[in-house]
Amino acid sequence: MITPVMPTYARADLAFEKGEGPYLYAQGGRRFLDFGTGIAVNTLGHSHPHLVKKLTEQVEKLWHTSNLYRIPGQEKLAERLVANSFADTVFFCNSGAEANEAGIKMLRRYQHVAGNPDKNRILVATNAFHGRTLGTLTAGYSDKYREGFGPMPDGFDRVAFGNLNELRNAITPNTGGILIEPIQGEGGICRPPEGYLEGVRKAADEFGMLVMFDEVQTGIGRTGKLFAYEWSDMVPDIISSAKGLGGGFPVGALLANEKAASAIPAGMHGTTFGGNPLAMAAANAVLDEVLKPGFMDHVLEMSRLIIDGLEVIERKHPGFIEEVRGMGLLLGMKTKPANVDVVAKLRELNLLTVPAGDNVVRILPPLNITKTHVDEALVAIDAAAAALGK
């Protein structure tokens, strides 16, 4: 018999009743160190005082009006994102998949408005993940997630992630845009080769295309910069953001330069809930913290401590870690045992992590963790390695 909650997830038998900082407390009081953060969502951990304060203040005033009227919180957040990125303008929605859908529409409509309606195909990458809508499922890589949902939308051509020659060879007179992740998250915390992103930009400029980065998982300080594209010597035309932007409150955003955004005039795209006052209060509170001087330096410092600790464990237990990946606090360890077994063992040891593709265990702690939390996590990973790394 089916459960009242539709069984679309293989859930662990845990229910959490409160959170505090980097810790979650299950029913019964058992405490877990949360290095999964709701899959890179809880940027500031749980129950952060500033986030709680700003959301509580907004709850007592106004929840929702719709985008038929001005929303001052949107204007403030957009101004801050524009001031701290390449973007000229921002569209707010509710999730990463919605932001990616809006970006796909923008890539196509830009060419339509420019007088190139046949340039409606988008290059995407192997091992990509862009969401669960029909459009983003097609842009993503996994056949498993698409099974039985056909026919899928047309208009995407796939090339190997990180292979610039293959990308350039795949460009046809019908190619109008490129959609990639600067670091693949669900695919296994995969970074592209040096110079790849710059080469993507060059190819797009050469053939009159736009470049969109899916920064749903990499953005909002997760890699040690506000957005991961900042680590490269290139600038995209469009980026999607979500996950960490709301610190746990559902919010998505599409950032674009004026050239790309001019293709979407009033009435061509919209959302009922997107950018509502509650979501904007949460996102502005997150930026209050993330944009503080020294915040990104702290992310990189904690990253170095984790990487150094994982490398010690890799040498100590040669049957456990095959490779350490990532940057900032978007980290992963490709393990020799099955990653789901590692995640389960770490959960037994009161450390929460997240599996990813290519047998990777994602390590996604809050960005404001301390050395004490890092040491606690490394003790658990060392114990898991001793138990599983045979």
C-alpha positions in Angstrom: 0.0 0.0 0.0 1.4 3.4 -0.9 2.2 5.8 1.9 0.5 9.2 2.3 3.8 10.9 1.4 4.5 9.8 -2.1 7.5 7.5 -2.0 9.7 9.4 -4.5 12.7 9.2 -2.1 14.6 6.3 -0.5 14.7 8.1 2.8 16.9 7.3 5.8 14.9 6.4 8.9 15.7 9.7 10.6 13.5 12.6 11.4 15.0 15.8 12.7 13.2 18.1 15.1 15.7 21.0 15.5 19.0 22.4 14.2 21.6 24.6 15.8 24.6 25.8 13.8 26.2 22.8 12.0 24.2 20.3 14.1 20.9 18.5 13.6 19.0 16.9 16.4 16.9 13.8 15.6 13.7 12.8 17.5 15.0 11.4 20.7 17.9 13.9 21.0 20.6 12.2 18.9 23.0 14.8 17.5 24.4 14.8 14.0 27.1 17.0 12.5 25.5 18.2 9.2 28.1 18.1 6.4 25.4 17.7 3.8 23.4 21.0 4.6 20.3 19.9 2.8 22.5 19.3 -0.4 24.5 22.6 -0.2 21.5 24.7 1.0 22.0 25.6 4.6 24.8 28.2 3.9 24.9 29.4 7.5 23.9 26.2 9.2 20.7 25.9 11.2 18.8 28.5 13.1 21.4 31.2 12.4 20.4 34.2 14.6 20.5 36.8 11.9 18.6 34.7 9.5 16.0 33.8 12.1 15.7 37.5 13.1 15.2 38.8 9.6 12.7 36.1 8.6 10.7 36.6 11.9 10.5 40.3 11.3 9.2 39.7 7.8 6.7 37.0 8.8 5.1 39.5 11.1 4.7 42.1 8.3 4.0 40.5 4.9 4.4 37.1 3.3 3.2 37.4 -0.3 1.8 39.9 -2.7 2.7 38.6 -6.2 4.9 40.2 -8.9 2.1 42.5 -10.0 3.5 45.0 -7.6 6.9 46.2 -6.6 8.7 44.1 -4.0 11.4 46.2 -2.2 13.2 43.2 -1.0 13.7 42.1 -4.6 15.1 45.4 -5.6 17.6 45.4 -2.7 18.7 41.8 -3.4 19.0 42.4 -7.1 21.1 45.5 -6.6 23.5 43.5 -4.3 23.8 40.6 -6.7 24.4 43.0 -9.6 27.0 44.9 -7.6 28.9 41.7 -6.7 28.8 39.9 -10.1 28.9 40.4 -13.8 25.1 40.7 -14.0 23.1 43.7 -15.0 19.7 42.3 -13.9 18.1 39.4 -11.9 14.9 37.4 -12.2 13.7 35.7 -9.0 11.9 32.4 -8.8 11.6 29.4 -6.4 14.2 26.8 -7.2 17.2 25.9 -9.2 15.2 24.0 -11.8 13.0 27.0 -12.4 16.1 29.3 -12.7 17.6 26.9 -15.3 14.3 26.7 -17.2 14.3 30.5 -17.4 17.9 30.5 -18.6 17.2 27.9 -21.3 14.3 30.1 -22.5 16.6 33.1 -22.5 19.3 31.4 -24.5 16.8 30.5 -27.2 14.8 33.7 -27.3 18.0 35.8 -27.5 18.7 34.2 -30.9 15.1 34.5 -32.0 15.1 38.3 -31.2 18.5 38.6 -32.9 17.0 37.3 -36.1 18.5 33.8 -35.8 15.4 31.6 -35.1 17.1 28.5 -36.4 19.9 28.9 -33.8 17.8 27.1 -31.2 20.0 24.3 -30.1 22.0 24.3 -26.8 25.2 22.5 -26.1 25.2 20.6 -22.8 27.7 18.3 -21.1 28.1 14.7 -20.1 27.4 14.0 -16.4 25.5 17.2 -16.0 22.6 17.8 -13.7 20.2 20.8 -14.2 17.0 19.8 -12.5 13.9 17.6 -12.6 11.6 19.4 -15.1 11.3 17.9 -18.5 13.5 20.6 -20.0 16.2 20.4 -17.4 16.1 16.6 -17.4 16.8 16.7 -21.1 19.7 19.1 -20.6 21.0 16.8 -17.8 22.8 13.6 -18.5 21.1 10.7 -16.6 19.0 8.4 -18.7 17.8 6.9 -15.4 16.0 10.1 -14.5 14.4 10.3 -18.0 13.1 6.8 -18.2 9.4 6.6 -19.0 8.9 10.4 -19.2 9.3 10.6 -23.0 9.0 12.1 -25.4 11.6 14.5 -24.1 11.9 18.1 -25.5 14.4 18.5 -28.4 17.0 21.1 -28.8 20.0 19.8 -26.8 23.3 18.4 -28.1 25.7 16.7 -25.6 29.5 16.9 -25.5 32.1 15.6 -23.1 32.6 17.9 -20.1 36.0 19.4 -20.2 36.7 18.5 -23.9 37.0 21.8 -25.7 37.8 20.2 -29.1 34.7 18.1 -28.9 32.6 21.2 -28.0 33.9 23.2 -30.9 33.4 20.3 -33.3 29.8 20.0 -32.2 28.9 23.6 -33.0 26.6 23.8 -36.0 24.7 26.7 -37.7 21.8 25.7 -35.4 23.8 26.1 -32.1 22.7 29.1 -30.2 24.0 28.6 -26.7 26.1 26.7 -24.2 24.9 25.5 -20.8 27.4 24.0 -18.3 28.3 23.8 -14.7 31.6 25.4 -13.8 32.1 22.5 -11.4 29.8 19.5 -11.7 28.1 18.7 -8.4 25.7 15.8 -8.9 28.1 14.4 -11.5 30.8 13.9 -8.9 32.4 17.2 -7.9 34.2 17.4 -11.3 36.3 20.4 -12.1 37.1 21.2 -15.8 40.7 21.3 -17.1 42.7 24.5 -16.9 41.6 26.9 -19.6 38.4 25.0 -20.5 35.9 27.7 -19.3 37.9 30.4 -21.1 37.8 28.3 -24.2 34.1 27.9 -24.0 33.7 31.7 -23.8 36.0 32.1 -26.8 34.0 29.6 -28.9 30.7 31.2 -28.0 32.0 34.7 -29.0 33.4 33.3 -32.2 30.1 31.7 -33.2 27.7 34.3 -31.8 26.4 32.3 -28.9 25.5 33.0 -25.3 27.1 31.1 -22.3 25.0 30.1 -19.3 26.5 28.6 -16.1 24.4 26.5 -13.8 25.7 27.8 -10.4 22.8 26.4 -8.4 25.2 24.3 -6.3 28.5 26.2 -6.8 27.2 29.7 -6.0 26.8 31.9 -2.9 30.3 31.4 -1.5 30.3 27.6 -1.7 33.7 27.5 -3.6 35.2 30.5 -1.7 34.0 33.2 -4.1 30.4 34.4 -4.4 30.2 32.6 -7.8 32.5 29.9 -9.1 32.9 31.6 -12.5 35.1 34.1 -10.6 37.9 31.6 -10.4 38.3 31.7 -14.2 39.3 34.4 -16.6 35.9 34.4 -18.3 32.5 35.9 -17.7 29.3 34.1 -18.7 26.2 35.9 -20.0 23.7 34.1 -17.7 24.0 32.2 -14.4 21.4 30.3 -12.4 21.4 30.4 -8.6 19.4 28.7 -5.8 20.2 26.3 -3.0 22.5 28.4 -0.7 20.9 31.7 -1.7 18.1 31.4 0.7 20.0 29.6 3.5 17.3 27.0 3.7 14.3 29.0 2.4 13.2 28.2 -1.2 14.5 30.8 -3.6 16.0 30.8 -7.1 17.5 33.5 -9.2 18.6 34.0 -12.8 21.4 36.6 -13.2 22.0 38.0 -16.7 23.8 40.7 -18.6 21.7 43.2 -20.5 22.3 41.7 -23.8 20.8 38.3 -22.8 18.0 39.7 -20.6 16.8 42.2 -23.3 15.3 39.1 -25.1 12.7 38.6 -22.3 10.4 41.6 -22.2 7.5 42.1 -19.8 5.0 39.3 -20.1 7.3 36.7 -21.7 8.2 34.9 -18.4 6.9 35.0 -14.9 6.2 33.3 -11.5 3.5 33.5 -8.9 5.6 32.9 -5.7 9.0 33.8 -6.9 10.8 36.6 -5.1 8.1 37.0 -2.5 8.9 39.1 0.6 9.8 36.1 2.8 12.2 34.6 0.3 13.8 38.0 -0.2 14.2 38.6 3.5 16.0 35.2 3.8 18.3 35.8 0.8 19.2 39.3 1.9 20.1 38.0 5.4 22.3 35.3 3.8 24.1 38.0 1.8 24.5 40.1 4.9 26.8 37.3 6.2 28.4 36.0 3.1 29.5 39.4 1.9 31.2 40.4 5.1 34.9 41.0 4.8 36.9 37.9 5.5 34.0 35.5 5.0 35.4 33.9 1.8 38.9 33.7 3.4 37.4 31.6 6.2 35.7 29.3 3.6 39.1 28.7 2.0 40.8 28.2 5.3 38.2 25.5 6.4 38.5 23.9 3.0 42.3 23.6 3.4 41.9 21.9 6.8 39.4 19.4 5.4 41.5 18.6 2.3 44.6 18.2 4.4 42.8 15.9 6.8 41.3 13.8 4.0 44.8 13.4 2.4 46.1 12.1 5.7 43.2 9.6 5.9 43.9 8.6 2.3 47.5 7.7 3.2 46.6 6.0 6.4 43.8 3.9 4.9 44.8 3.2 1.3 41.7 1.1 0.7 39.3 3.9 1.3 39.8 7.2 -0.6 40.7 7.1 -4.2 40.7 10.8 -4.9 39.8 14.1 -3.1 38.0 16.6 -5.3 36.5 20.1 -5.3 37.3 23.5 -4.0 36.1 25.7 -1.2 33.5 23.8 0.8 32.2 22.0 -2.3 34.3 18.9 -1.7 34.1 15.2 -2.5 36.0 12.1 -1.9 35.8 9.3 -4.5 35.8 6.2 -2.4 36.9 2.7 -3.1 33.9 1.2 -1.2 30.5 2.0 -2.5 29.7 5.6 -1.7 26.3 4.8 -0.4 27.9 2.4 2.1 30.3 5.2 3.2 27.4 7.7 3.6 25.5 5.1 5.7 28.6 4.3 7.9 29.2 8.0 8.4 25.6 8.5 9.4 26.1 5.7 12.0 29.0 7.8 13.3 26.7 10.9 13.5 28.1 12.7 10.4 25.8 13.5 7.5 27.1 13.6 4.0 25.6 13.3 0.5 26.3 10.8 -2.3 27.1 11.9 -5.9 27.9 10.4 -9.2 31.2 8.6 -10.0 31.1 6.9 -6.5 31.8 10.3 -4.8 30.7 11.2 -1.2 30.0 15.0 -1.1 31.2 17.0 1.8 29.1 20.2 2.0 29.3 21.8 5.4 27.9 25.1 6.4 30.3 27.9 5.2 30.7 29.2 8.8 32.0 26.0 10.4 35.0 26.2 12.7 38.2 24.0 13.1 36.4 22.2 15.9 33.7 21.0 13.5 36.3 20.0 10.9 38.2 18.0 13.4 35.0 16.2 14.5 34.1 15.3 10.9 37.6 14.0 10.2 37.5 11.7 13.3 34.3 10.2 11.9 35.7 9.8 8.4 38.8 8.2 9.8 36.6 5.7 11.7 34.6 4.9 8.6 37.8 4.4 6.7 39.1 2.0 9.4 35.8 0.0 9.2 35.3 0.0 5.4 38.7 0.5 3.8 39.9 -3.0 3.6 
